[in-house]
Amino acid sequence: MTSTQAAPEIDVRPPSLALFLTEPARTAYRVGTLPLAAPWLVRAPRPAAGDGHGVLVLPGLMTTDASTALLRRFVRGLGHTAWGWRLGRNLGPTRDILDGMPRAVDLLAERTGGPVSLLGWSLGGVFARELARRRPELVRQVITLGSPFALHDPAQSRAGFAFRRNEHQHVAGAGPSPGTARPISVPSTAVYSRHDGVVHWRSCVEAPSDTHRNVEVRCAHLAFGADPATLWLIADRLAQRTPGATAFRPPRALRPLYPRG
């Protein structure tokens, strides 16, 4: 399948009500266990000397850069330059957001002297893929965290109501569509969880290829930014000198954290 071919629409339902209602508790538990993972997270892959690069981190629906603060701190600790999107709350595809994201990519690429990685959480990952589609020469790779880029209707997500509540501010035709499921031309990694209580995991993946990988972790939707397995994976992908060239192979001791890795 090429990047110009339309991907088939998937027919999925929102996650179960039980998964959705337990999102806060499961997220709090994951955050609470993060200090226990610190001893091995300090050994996460780091870029070769001189290969640290810019990483633009895009937040999920109805959240701000505050939600990605831990992610950005972790990425900076690896030796990369991590920026938030600096566009306030993610209300969906408003004109300010659609105009502001490309400017952020341009500025970060200029400041760091090369293509940048895009790290997007939930709706932020959908935006990241579209940015890469629009400006592939400035994008090194895309990493999505629980991002439902294969949805074609907000009603297929537990966040559909929140998305539609701001629809009057959205640019016409910029919402979910079969087009967002089309493969992108830059290397990409889709991180997903079958325990996601907001979006169905099937909406967060696409067929693997030479440049695209799907990696499963075990966490709630709201916990991707604090999940140790996800953080290790992000470090591994950012450290690749040639993004997308190698499959993700966690250390033997960490393999149980990746059900289908």
KEGUTOR-365333 format. One record per atom (N, C-alpha, C): x negated, y negated, z; residue in one letter; residue number from 1; atom name. Coordinates in pm, whole numbers, plus 50000, padded with zeros to 5 digits. Atoms other than C-alpha are relative to their C-alpha. Layout:
KEGUTOR-365333
    px    py    pz r   k  a
     X     Y     Z A NUM CA
...
***
This chain:
KEGUTOR-365333
    px    py    pz r   k  a
 49916 50119 50000 M   1  N
 50000 50000 50000 M   1 CA
 49912 49876 50000 M   1  C
 50077 50122 50006 T   2  N
 49859 49662 49904 T   2 CA
 50071 49890 50077 T   2  C
 49944 50109 49921 S   3  N
 49916 49332 50079 S   3 CA
 50113 49930 49927 S   3  C
 49893 50065 50074 T   4  N
 50157 49226 49802 T   4 CA
 50126 50084 49996 T   4  C
 49884 49914 49999 Q   5  N
 50392 49519 49847 Q   5 CA
 50078 49981 50128 Q   5  C
 49916 50013 49882 A   6  N
 50686 49489 50083 A   6 CA
 50001 50130 50078 A   6  C
 49995 49882 49915 A   7  N
 50671 49728 50376 A   7 CA
 50145 50038 50023 A   7  C
 49862 49960 49975 P   8  N
 50985 49934 50437 P   8 CA
 50048 49948 50134 P   8  C
 49943 50046 49874 E   9  N
 51217 49795 50701 E   9 CA
 50017 50118 50094 E   9  C
 49978 49896 49902 I  10  N
 51235 49994 51021 I  10 CA
 50129 49972 50074 I  10  C
 49875 50013 49927 D  11  N
 51557 50055 51207 D  11 CA
 49976 50046 50142 D  11  C
 50026 49966 49861 V  12  N
 51482 50041 51579 V  12 CA
 50097 49924 50089 V  12  C
 49918 50066 49900 R  13  N
 51682 49953 51885 R  13 CA
 49909 49937 50105 R  13  C
 50081 50055 49891 P  14  N
 51561 49740 52175 P  14 CA
 49964 50110 50100 P  14  C
 50037 49901 49897 P  15  N
 51382 49932 52455 P  15 CA
 50115 50019 50099 P  15  C
 49894 49970 49904 S  16  N
 51596 50088 52726 S  16 CA
 50012 49889 50104 S  16  C
 49976 50099 49897 L  17  N
 51751 49867 52992 L  17 CA
 49910 50025 50121 L  17  C
 50086 49966 49887 A  18  N
 51550 50053 53257 A  18 CA
 49858 49946 49980 A  18  C
 50133 50053 50029 L  19  N
 51221 49963 53088 L  19 CA
 50000 49848 50010 L  19  C
 49993 50146 50000 F  20  N
 51333 49603 53047 F  20 CA
 50008 49945 50142 F  20  C
 49980 50052 49866 L  21  N
 51447 49553 53406 L  21 CA
 49880 50023 50092 L  21  C
 50117 49973 49915 T  22  N
 51129 49703 53552 T  22 CA
 49874 49930 49950 T  22  C
 50116 50073 50051 E  23  N
 50898 49480 53346 E  23 CA
 49927 49919 50109 E  23  C
 50073 50080 49899 P  24  N
 50821 49236 53634 P  24 CA
 49927 50085 50102 P  24  C
 50064 49916 49898 A  25  N
 50749 49509 53888 A  25 CA
 49881 50074 49942 A  25  C
 50110 49926 50060 R  26  N
 50534 49711 53651 R  26 CA
 49883 49907 49965 R  26  C
 50105 50097 50029 T  27  N
 50345 49397 53550 T  27 CA
 49925 49962 50127 T  27  C
 50064 50034 49873 A  28  N
 50280 49302 53913 A  28 CA
 49907 50112 50046 A  28  C
 50084 49885 49963 Y  29  N
 50146 49652 53977 Y  29 CA
 49871 50001 49919 Y  29  C
 50118 49999 50086 R  30  N
 49912 49630 53679 R  30 CA
 49903 49890 50038 R  30  C
 50086 50110 49958 V  31  N
 49780 49291 53785 V  31 CA
 49930 50035 50130 V  31  C
 50058 49963 49872 G  32  N
 49725 49428 54134 G  32 CA
 49887 50101 49990 G  32  C
 50106 49900 50016 T  33  N
 49509 49712 54003 T  33 CA
 49879 49947 49923 T  33  C
 50110 50053 50081 L  34  N
 49290 49487 53790 L  34 CA
 49868 49991 50075 L  34  C
 50129 50004 49929 P  35  N
 49028 49430 54063 P  35 CA
 49931 50136 50009 P  35  C
 50060 49867 49994 L  36  N
 48978 49806 54081 L  36 CA
 49926 50036 49871 L  36  C
 50063 49972 50129 A  37  N
 48882 49804 53714 A  37 CA
 49878 49913 49974 A  37  C
 50110 50094 50023 A  38  N
 48628 49523 53750 A  38 CA
 49864 50067 49984 A  38  C
 50132 49939 50014 P  39  N
 48326 49755 53800 P  39 CA
 49970 50056 49862 P  39  C
 50029 49949 50134 W  40  N
 48371 49915 53460 W  40 CA
 50032 49900 49889 W  40  C
 49975 50103 50101 L  41  N
 48510 49611 53277 L  41 CA
 49876 49914 49977 L  41  C
 50123 50077 50021 V  42  N
 48177 49436 53336 V  42 CA
 49907 50071 49902 V  42  C
 50081 49926 50097 R  43  N
 48030 49708 53113 R  43 CA
 50066 50005 49862 R  43  C
 49931 50000 50129 A  44  N
 48272 49637 52828 A  44 CA
 49906 49951 49889 A  44  C
 50088 50039 50112 P  45  N
 48112 49594 52482 P  45 CA
 49987 49849 49985 P  45  C
 50028 50141 50022 R  46  N
 47952 49259 52413 R  46 CA
 49937 49982 49862 R  46  C
 50056 50021 50134 P  47  N
 47847 49102 52083 P  47 CA
 49848 50003 50003 P  47  C
 50145 50006 50013 A  48  N
 47494 49136 51961 A  48 CA
 49955 49855 50012 A  48  C
 50053 50136 49982 A  49  N
 47270 48834 52023 A  49 CA
 50031 49915 49878 A  49  C
 49969 50091 50109 G  50  N
 47394 48545 51816 G  50 CA
 50127 50031 49925 G  50  C
 49880 49960 50074 D  51  N
 47714 48720 51707 D  51 CA
 50129 49963 50073 D  51  C
 49879 50049 49936 G  52  N
 47953 48563 51956 G  52 CA
 50070 49903 49906 G  52  C
 49929 50083 50096 H  53  N
 48226 48384 51765 H  53 CA
 50125 49942 50065 H  53  C
 49880 50064 49949 G  54  N
 48545 48181 51806 G  54 CA
 50118 50096 50003 G  54  C
 49880 49918 49985 V  55  N
 48863 48349 51930 V  55 CA
 50115 49907 50038 V  55  C
 49881 50080 49972 L  56  N
 49199 48172 51912 L  56 CA
 50107 50092 50057 L  56  C
 49905 49915 49929 V  57  N
 49450 48316 52160 V  57 CA
 50138 49936 49995 V  57  C
 49866 50052 50021 L  58  N
 49820 48272 52079 L  58 CA
 50097 50066 50098 L  58  C
 49911 49945 49898 P  59  N
 50084 48314 52355 P  59 CA
 50131 50053 49942 P  59  C
 49872 49944 50041 G  60  N
 50416 48497 52339 G  60 CA
 50114 49901 50011 G  60  C
 49880 50082 50000 L  61  N
 50767 48360 52310 L  61 CA
 50028 49944 50140 L  61  C
 49963 50071 49878 M  62  N
 50861 48103 52577 M  62 CA
 49887 49989 50101 M  62  C
 50113 50014 49909 T  63  N
 50512 48108 52729 T  63 CA
 49903 49895 49945 T  63  C
 50099 50101 50036 T  64  N
 50220 47864 52720 T  64 CA
 49859 50057 50012 T  64  C
 50139 49956 49985 D  65  N
 49842 47880 52731 D  65 CA
 49971 50052 50140 D  65  C
 50021 49951 49864 A  66  N
 49873 47942 53105 A  66 CA
 50011 50153 50006 A  66  C
 49980 49855 49998 S  67  N
 49989 48298 53028 S  67 CA
 49880 50075 49946 S  67  C
 50116 49933 50059 T  68  N
 49668 48373 52838 T  68 CA
 49869 49959 50067 T  68  C
 50121 50049 49934 A  69  N
 49425 48215 53086 A  69 CA
 49905 50114 50036 A  69  C
 50086 49887 49963 L  70  N
 49297 48551 53212 L  70 CA
 49936 50061 49876 L  70  C
 50054 49947 50125 L  71  N
 49256 48680 52858 L  71 CA
 49884 49915 49950 L  71  C
 50104 50088 50051 R  72  N
 49056 48377 52755 R  72 CA
 49876 50000 50089 R  72  C
 50114 49993 49910 R  73  N
 48838 48391 53065 R  73 CA
 49921 50128 49977 R  73  C
 50067 49873 50028 F  74  N
 48762 48756 52993 F  74 CA
 49920 49992 49870 F  74  C
 50066 50010 50131 V  75  N
 48676 48683 52629 V  75 CA
 49877 49910 50009 V  75  C
 50116 50089 49983 R  76  N
 48450 48394 52729 R  76 CA
 49887 50073 50073 R  76  C
 50100 49925 49926 G  77  N
 48274 48622 52975 G  77 CA
 49924 50099 49915 G  77  C
 50067 49908 50091 L  78  N
 48190 48852 52687 L  78 CA
 49896 49929 49913 L  78  C
 50094 50075 50082 G  79  N
 48002 48574 52509 G  79 CA
 50061 49934 49879 G  79  C
 49931 50064 50112 H  80  N
 48266 48439 52270 H  80 CA
 50054 49863 50043 H  80  C
 49935 50127 49973 T  81  N
 48426 48096 52244 T  81 CA
 50151 50020 49987 T  81  C
 49856 49972 50001 A  82  N
 48793 48137 52342 A  82 CA
 50079 49872 50023 A  82  C
 49912 50116 49989 W  83  N
 49054 47868 52287 W  83 CA
 50145 50045 50012 W  83  C
 49856 49987 50006 G  84  N
 49422 47849 52369 G  84 CA
 50050 49924 49879 G  84  C
 49953 50066 50122 W  85  N
 49645 47721 52094 W  85 CA
 50029 49851 50022 W  85  C
 49984 50142 49965 R  86  N
 49710 47386 52276 R  86 CA
 50123 49939 49933 R  86  C
 49877 50047 50064 L  87  N
 50062 47356 52134 L  87 CA
 50120 50008 50094 L  87  C
 49890 49996 49905 G  88  N
 50264 47377 52453 G  88 CA
 50070 50135 50004 G  88  C
 49922 49878 49988 R  89  N
 50541 47631 52496 R  89 CA
 50033 50057 49863 R  89  C
 49968 49932 50126 N  90  N
 50597 47887 52221 N  90 CA
 50152 50014 49988 N  90  C
 49855 50001 50020 L  91  N
 50954 47810 52116 L  91 CA
 50041 50073 49873 L  91  C
 49972 49938 50129 G  92  N
 50927 48005 51792 G  92 CA
 49944 49914 49888 G  92  C
 50058 50071 50115 P  93  N
 50852 47878 51441 P  93 CA
 50055 49859 49978 P  93  C
 49962 50140 50018 T  94  N
 50912 47506 51492 T  94 CA
 49900 49934 49905 T  94  C
 50089 50070 50093 R  95  N
 50758 47253 51256 R  95 CA
 49868 49965 50069 R  95  C
 50124 50035 49930 D  96  N
 50507 47137 51520 D  96 CA
 49907 50120 50014 D  96  C
 50082 49880 49982 I  97  N
 50389 47493 51582 I  97 CA
 49944 50049 49867 I  97  C
 50046 49953 50130 L  98  N
 50370 47593 51217 L  98 CA
 49893 49909 49940 L  98  C
 50102 50094 50049 D  99  N
 50170 47279 51137 D  99 CA
 49876 50000 50089 D  99  C
 50111 50011 49906 G 100  N
 49956 47293 51450 G 100 CA
 49906 50119 49999 G 100  C
 50086 49881 49996 M 101  N
 49828 47652 51429 M 101 CA
 49890 49998 49895 M 101  C
 50110 50005 50098 P 102  N
 49637 47613 51099 P 102 CA
 49894 49897 50037 P 102  C
 50099 50100 49958 R 103  N
 49475 47298 51236 R 103 CA
 49910 50054 50109 R 103  C
 50081 49941 49893 A 104  N
 49363 47490 51544 A 104 CA
 49897 50098 49942 A 104  C
 50093 49907 50065 V 105  N
 49207 47760 51323 V 105 CA
 49888 49923 49932 V 105  C
 50100 50081 50070 D 106  N
 49031 47499 51110 D 106 CA
 49899 49941 50097 D 106  C
 50087 50067 49905 L 107  N
 48892 47316 51412 L 107 CA
 49908 50098 50071 L 107  C
 50083 49902 49930 L 108  N
 48771 47628 51595 L 108 CA
 49895 50059 49906 L 108  C
 50097 49949 50097 A 109  N
 48607 47764 51279 A 109 CA
 49889 49899 49975 A 109  C
 50100 50106 50020 E 110  N
 48433 47429 51230 E 110 CA
 49908 49991 50120 E 110  C
 50080 50013 49878 R 111  N
 48317 47416 51592 R 111 CA
 49904 50118 50018 R 111  C
 50082 49880 49977 T 112  N
 48181 47773 51591 T 112 CA
 49920 50041 49877 T 112  C
 50081 49976 50118 G 113  N
 48043 47773 51238 G 113 CA
 50032 50127 49923 G 113  C
 49964 49879 50076 G 114  N
 48233 48070 51095 G 114 CA
 50142 50042 50024 G 114  C
 49864 49949 49982 P 115  N
 48554 48269 51070 P 115 CA
 50027 50037 50145 P 115  C
 49961 49974 49861 V 116  N
 48744 48321 51395 V 116 CA
 50089 50124 50008 V 116  C
 49906 49891 49974 S 117  N
 48928 48615 51547 S 117 CA
 50127 49939 50058 S 117  C
 49872 50044 49947 L 118  N
 49297 48568 51620 L 118 CA
 50054 50109 50092 L 118  C
 49949 49908 49900 L 119  N
 49429 48733 51936 L 119 CA
 50140 49954 50040 L 119  C
 49864 50045 49978 G 120  N
 49808 48716 51955 G 120 CA
 50081 50098 50083 G 120  C
 49917 49920 49909 W 121  N
 50042 48840 52228 W 121 CA
 50145 49984 49958 W 121  C
 49858 50001 50036 S 122  N
 50398 48933 52124 S 122 CA
 50022 49911 49877 S 122  C
 49976 50087 50115 L 123  N
 50531 48657 51895 L 123 CA
 49872 49932 49954 L 123  C
 50128 50059 50039 G 124  N
 50183 48506 51904 G 124 CA
 49925 50086 49901 G 124  C
 50064 49910 50095 G 125  N
 50058 48814 51720 G 125 CA
 50066 49995 49863 G 125  C
 49931 50017 50128 V 126  N
 50324 48774 51452 V 126 CA
 49949 49874 49931 V 126  C
 50056 50124 50055 F 127  N
 50204 48417 51404 F 127 CA
 49856 50022 49952 F 127  C
 50141 49978 50036 A 128  N
 49841 48537 51397 A 128 CA
 49989 50068 49864 A 128  C
 50004 49931 50129 R 129  N
 49911 48774 51109 R 129 CA
 50036 49906 49885 R 129  C
 49962 50093 50106 E 130  N
 50082 48500 50910 E 130 CA
 49892 49895 49976 E 130  C
 50114 50090 50017 L 131  N
 49790 48266 50977 L 131 CA
 49891 50065 49915 L 131  C
 50102 49927 50076 A 132  N
 49553 48532 50843 A 132 CA
 50043 50015 49854 A 132  C
 49950 49988 50137 R 133  N
 49774 48575 50538 R 133 CA
 49981 49869 49924 R 133  C
 50009 50133 50060 R 134  N
 49758 48201 50478 R 134 CA
 49857 49952 49984 R 134  C
 50138 50048 50004 R 135  N
 49391 48138 50557 R 135 CA
 49900 50114 50021 R 135  C
 50086 49883 49977 P 136  N
 49203 48470 50517 P 136 CA
 49851 49966 50004 P 136  C
 50142 50034 50003 E 137  N
 48871 48298 50451 E 137 CA
 49951 49950 50136 E 137  C
 50037 50052 49869 L 138  N
 48876 48155 50806 L 138 CA
 50027 50098 50113 L 138  C
 49962 49903 49897 V 139  N
 48991 48469 50987 V 139 CA
 49912 50124 49991 V 139  C
 50090 49884 49992 R 140  N
 48744 48738 51093 R 140 CA
 50079 50129 50021 R 140  C
 49914 49886 49973 Q 141  N
 49009 48976 51229 Q 141 CA
 50122 49953 50079 Q 141  C
 49880 50028 49921 V 142  N
 49353 48987 51395 V 142 CA
 50021 50115 50097 V 142  C
 49967 49901 49898 I 143  N
 49432 49168 51721 I 143 CA
 50137 49961 50055 I 143  C
 49866 50029 49949 T 144  N
 49800 49190 51818 T 144 CA
 50029 50085 50122 T 144  C
 49965 49933 49876 L 145  N
 49932 49283 52161 L 145 CA
 50152 50007 50013 L 145  C
 49856 49986 49991 G 146  N
 50284 49421 52159 G 146 CA
 50075 49904 49910 G 146  C
 49942 50097 50093 S 147  N
 50367 49209 51856 S 147 CA
 50094 50068 49901 S 147  C
 49901 49931 50086 P 148  N
 50689 49310 51671 P 148 CA
 50004 49946 49858 P 148  C
 50006 50056 50134 F 149  N
 50574 49210 51325 F 149 CA
 50083 50079 49899 F 149  C
 49921 49918 50092 A 150  N
 50778 49493 51169 A 150 CA
 50150 49985 50022 A 150  C
 49857 50025 49981 L 151  N
 51112 49365 51303 L 151 CA
 50053 49912 49887 L 151  C
 49940 50091 50097 H 152  N
 51352 49201 51060 H 152 CA
 50122 49929 50056 H 152  C
 49885 50065 49935 D 153  N
 51618 49087 51311 D 153 CA
 49967 49984 50149 D 153  C
 50028 50019 49858 P 154  N
 51568 48929 51657 P 154 CA
 50082 50089 50092 P 154  C
 49913 49915 49917 A 155  N
 51854 49147 51785 A 155 CA
 49936 50135 50030 A 155  C
 50068 49874 49975 Q 156  N
 51617 49444 51769 Q 156 CA
 49903 49990 50118 Q 156  C
 50090 50023 49888 S 157  N
 51424 49293 52062 S 157 CA
 50080 49953 50121 S 157  C
 49938 50052 49878 R 158  N
 51518 49226 52425 R 158 CA
 49979 49849 50014 R 158  C
 50026 50144 49997 A 159  N
 51382 48876 52362 A 159 CA
 50081 49927 49894 A 159  C
 49923 50062 50107 G 160  N
 51630 48813 52082 G 160 CA
 50081 49879 50043 G 160  C
 49918 50112 49953 F 161  N
 51851 48586 52292 F 161 CA
 49913 49876 50017 F 161  C
 50089 50114 49978 A 162  N
 51557 48364 52393 A 162 CA
 49956 49940 49867 A 162  C
 50042 50048 50131 F 163  N
 51446 48341 52029 F 163 CA
 50113 49919 49936 F 163  C
 49886 50066 50065 R 164  N
 51792 48246 51904 R 164 CA
 50042 49873 50072 R 164  C
 49963 50119 49923 R 165  N
 51843 47992 52182 R 165 CA
 49932 49875 49945 R 165  C
 50074 50113 50055 N 166  N
 51583 47773 52010 N 166 CA
 50004 49994 49848 N 166  C
 49997 49988 50145 E 167  N
 51680 47858 51655 E 167 CA
 50029 49867 49930 E 167  C
 49968 50129 50061 H 168  N
 51810 47507 51593 H 168 CA
 49875 49916 49975 H 168  C
 50126 50072 50021 Q 169  N
 51448 47387 51614 Q 169 CA
 49909 50069 49899 Q 169  C
 50086 49923 50088 H 170  N
 51308 47652 51380 H 170 CA
 50006 49953 49855 H 170  C
 50006 50029 50144 V 171  N
 51198 47591 51024 V 171 CA
 50081 50107 49927 V 171  C
 49915 49906 50074 A 172  N
 51449 47752 50788 A 172 CA
 49916 50105 49929 A 172  C
 50068 49890 50068 G 173  N
 51335 48095 50667 G 173 CA
 49871 50044 50065 G 173  C
 50128 49965 49936 A 174  N
 51045 48116 50911 A 174 CA
 50013 50106 50108 A 174  C
 49979 49900 49897 G 175  N
 51198 48376 51143 G 175 CA
 49962 50139 49954 G 175  C
 50033 49862 50036 P 176  N
 51162 48756 51141 P 176 CA
 50057 50038 49864 P 176  C
 49957 49958 50134 S 177  N
 51182 48909 50795 S 177 CA
 49916 50120 49958 S 177  C
 50083 49889 50049 P 178  N
 51059 49215 50604 P 178 CA
 49860 49957 49956 P 178  C
 50129 50048 50045 G 179  N
 50775 48996 50477 G 179 CA
 49892 50005 50105 G 179  C
 50101 50000 49896 T 180  N
 50601 48983 50814 T 180 CA
 49943 50139 50025 T 180  C
 50051 49863 49983 A 181  N
 50559 49361 50804 A 181 CA
 49898 50038 49893 A 181  C
 50096 49968 50104 R 182  N
 50345 49350 50490 R 182 CA
 49858 49998 50056 R 182  C
 50139 49998 49953 P 183  N
 49980 49444 50553 P 183 CA
 49929 49869 49967 P 183  C
 50079 50119 50026 I 184  N
 49732 49158 50574 I 184 CA
 49865 50042 49944 I 184  C
 50123 49965 50070 S 185  N
 49403 49140 50390 S 185 CA
 49877 50003 50090 S 185  C
 50115 50001 49910 V 186  N
 49175 49091 50692 V 186 CA
 50011 50119 50097 V 186  C
 49994 49889 49903 P 187  N
 49082 49363 50946 P 187 CA
 50097 49968 50114 P 187  C
 49903 50024 49893 S 188  N
 49349 49409 51211 S 188 CA
 50013 50123 50089 S 188  C
 49976 49895 49901 T 189  N
 49420 49610 51525 T 189 CA
 50131 49968 50071 T 189  C
 49872 50017 49932 A 190  N
 49770 49656 51666 A 190 CA
 50000 50082 50128 A 190  C
 49993 49934 49871 V 191  N
 49786 49737 52037 V 191 CA
 50147 50012 50038 V 191  C
 49859 49980 49969 Y 192  N
 50118 49888 52144 Y 192 CA
 50014 50092 50121 Y 192  C
 49972 49916 49884 S 193  N
 50279 50063 52440 S 193 CA
 50139 50059 49989 S 193  C
 49869 49935 49997 R 194  N
 50560 50316 52454 R 194 CA
 50076 49966 50128 R 194  C
 49935 50044 49877 H 195  N
 50635 50167 52797 H 195 CA
 50043 49853 49989 H 195  C
 49962 50140 50024 D 196  N
 50707 49824 52644 D 196 CA
 50151 49985 50023 D 196  C
 49860 50020 49970 G 197  N
 51037 49697 52784 G 197 CA
 50064 49885 49926 G 197  C
 49946 50115 50074 V 198  N
 51081 49399 52549 V 198 CA
 50018 50031 49852 V 198  C
 49990 49965 50142 V 199  N
 51009 49526 52197 V 199 CA
 49970 50149 49983 V 199  C
 50023 49858 50025 H 200  N
 51021 49880 52060 H 200 CA
 49861 50017 49938 H 200  C
 50139 49983 50046 W 201  N
 50671 50013 51999 W 201 CA
 49990 50022 49851 W 201  C
 50007 49975 50145 R 202  N
 50757 50121 51645 R 202 CA
 49998 49871 49919 R 202  C
 50001 50128 50071 S 203  N
 50801 49756 51553 S 203 CA
 49865 49930 50007 S 203  C
 50130 50063 49975 C 204  N
 50443 49683 51658 C 204 CA
 49885 50068 49927 C 204  C
 50105 49925 50069 V 205  N
 50251 49918 51426 V 205 CA
 50027 50002 49850 V 205  C
 49987 49977 50143 E 206  N
 50189 49981 51059 E 206 CA
 49911 50118 49963 E 206  C
 50079 49885 50043 A 207  N
 50032 50260 50859 A 207 CA
 49851 49970 50011 A 207  C
 50145 50022 49990 P 208  N
 49660 50297 50943 P 208 CA
 49936 49995 49862 P 208  C
 50073 50010 50126 S 209  N
 49414 50210 50670 S 209 CA
 49853 49976 50032 S 209  C
 50142 50027 49979 D 210  N
 49045 50133 50620 D 210 CA
 49979 49872 50082 D 210  C
 50016 50128 49930 T 211  N
 49107 49788 50772 T 211 CA
 50101 49980 50112 T 211  C
 49901 50016 49892 H 212  N
 49395 49849 51013 H 212 CA
 50001 50121 50093 H 212  C
 49993 49896 49897 R 213  N
 49407 50046 51339 R 213 CA
 50117 49971 50093 R 213  C
 49900 50008 49894 N 214  N
 49689 50116 51584 N 214 CA
 49943 50069 50123 N 214  C
 50052 49941 49878 V 215  N
 49587 50181 51944 V 215 CA
 50106 49991 50109 V 215  C
 49898 49996 49895 E 216  N
 49826 50290 52219 E 216 CA
 49937 49986 50138 E 216  C
 50037 50011 49860 V 217  N
 49790 50186 52581 V 217 CA
 50126 50026 50083 V 217  C
 49884 49978 49912 R 218  N
 50016 50236 52884 R 218 CA
 50020 49876 50087 R 218  C
 49972 50117 49916 C 219  N
 50152 49906 53015 C 219 CA
 50132 49938 49961 C 219  C
 49881 50076 50031 A 220  N
 50454 49680 53030 A 220 CA
 49967 49891 49899 A 220  C
 50021 50105 50099 H 221  N
 50502 49411 52767 H 221 CA
 49933 49878 50063 H 221  C
 50053 50118 49935 L 222  N
 50426 49135 53015 L 222 CA
 49862 50021 50060 L 222  C
 50128 49967 49936 A 223  N
 50109 49312 53132 A 223 CA
 49884 50015 49903 A 223  C
 50110 49980 50095 F 224  N
 49905 49328 52810 F 224 CA
 49878 49915 50036 F 224  C
 50112 50089 49971 G 225  N
 49694 49033 52923 G 225 CA
 49921 50036 50124 G 225  C
 50071 49960 49879 A 226  N
 49592 49208 53246 A 226 CA
 49976 50150 50004 A 226  C
 50016 49855 50003 D 227  N
 49580 49572 53139 D 227 CA
 49854 50035 49970 D 227  C
 50142 49971 50021 P 228  N
 49224 49707 53177 P 228 CA
 49970 50072 49869 P 228  C
 50024 49929 50125 A 229  N
 49256 49945 52881 A 229 CA
 50008 49905 49881 A 229  C
 49987 50099 50107 T 230  N
 49372 49658 52660 T 230 CA
 49880 49907 49997 T 230  C
 50116 50089 49995 L 231  N
 49090 49433 52779 L 231 CA
 49876 50068 49943 L 231  C
 50117 49928 50054 W 232  N
 48829 49700 52703 W 232 CA
 50010 50009 49847 W 232  C
 49981 49991 50144 L 233  N
 48975 49749 52357 L 233 CA
 49971 49867 49931 L 233  C
 50026 50132 50057 I 234  N
 48969 49375 52289 I 234 CA
 49849 49975 49993 I 234  C
 50146 50018 49998 A 235  N
 48602 49363 52393 A 235 CA
 49933 50080 49889 A 235  C
 50058 49912 50102 D 236  N
 48523 49655 52162 D 236 CA
 50022 49943 49860 D 236  C
 49970 50051 50134 R 237  N
 48695 49501 51861 R 237 CA
 49925 49869 49972 R 237  C
 50070 50127 50021 L 238  N
 48541 49157 51912 L 238 CA
 49850 50020 49983 L 238  C
 50144 49974 50009 A 239  N
 48195 49312 51941 A 239 CA
 49958 50060 49867 A 239  C
 50034 49938 50127 Q 240  N
 48214 49478 51598 Q 240 CA
 49934 49900 49907 Q 240  C
 50069 50091 50093 R 241  N
 47960 49318 51367 R 241 CA
 50074 49994 49867 R 241  C
 49918 49995 50121 T 242  N
 48173 49430 51074 T 242 CA
 50140 50045 50042 T 242  C
 49868 49964 49948 P 243  N
 48535 49417 51200 P 243 CA
 50075 50095 49909 P 243  C
 49918 49907 50076 G 244  N
 48756 49702 51093 G 244 CA
 49925 50116 49939 G 244  C
 50078 49897 50067 A 245  N
 48470 49919 50973 A 245 CA
 50001 50132 50077 A 245  C
 50005 49879 49919 T 246  N
 48486 50165 51263 T 246 CA
 50128 50019 50078 T 246  C
 49884 49969 49918 A 247  N
 48768 50340 51444 A 247 CA
 49966 49974 50146 A 247  C
 50024 50022 49857 F 248  N
 48812 50270 51814 F 248 CA
 49976 50132 50069 F 248  C
 50037 49879 49926 R 249  N
 48636 50534 52022 R 249 CA
 49957 49959 50140 R 249  C
 50036 50039 49864 P 250  N
 48647 50462 52395 P 250 CA
 49903 50098 50061 P 250  C
 50089 49907 49929 P 251  N
 48387 50611 52629 P 251 CA
 50080 50118 50053 P 251  C
 49931 49879 49957 R 252  N
 48469 50964 52737 R 252 CA
 50078 49980 50130 R 252  C
 49935 50018 49870 A 253  N
 48554 50853 53092 A 253 CA
 50129 49918 49989 A 253  C
 49883 50085 50014 L 254  N
 48812 50605 52960 L 254 CA
 50105 50055 49905 L 254  C
 49907 49946 50099 R 255  N
 48982 50825 52701 R 255 CA
 50140 50027 50054 R 255  C
 49864 49978 49948 P 256  N
 49274 50916 52933 P 256 CA
 50087 49873 50001 P 256  C
 49924 50125 50001 L 257  N
 49375 50546 52924 L 257 CA
 50066 49973 49866 L 257  C
 49949 50021 50136 Y 258  N
 49452 50573 52552 Y 258 CA
 50068 50129 49954 Y 258  C
 49929 49875 50026 P 259  N
 49723 50837 52497 P 259 CA
 49975 50060 49863 P 259  C
 50017 49952 50137 R 260  N
 49672 50861 52123 R 260 CA
 49880 49933 49933 R 260  C
 50115 50072 50053 G 261  N
 49336 50688 52084 G 261 CA
 49910 50089 49918 G 261  C
***
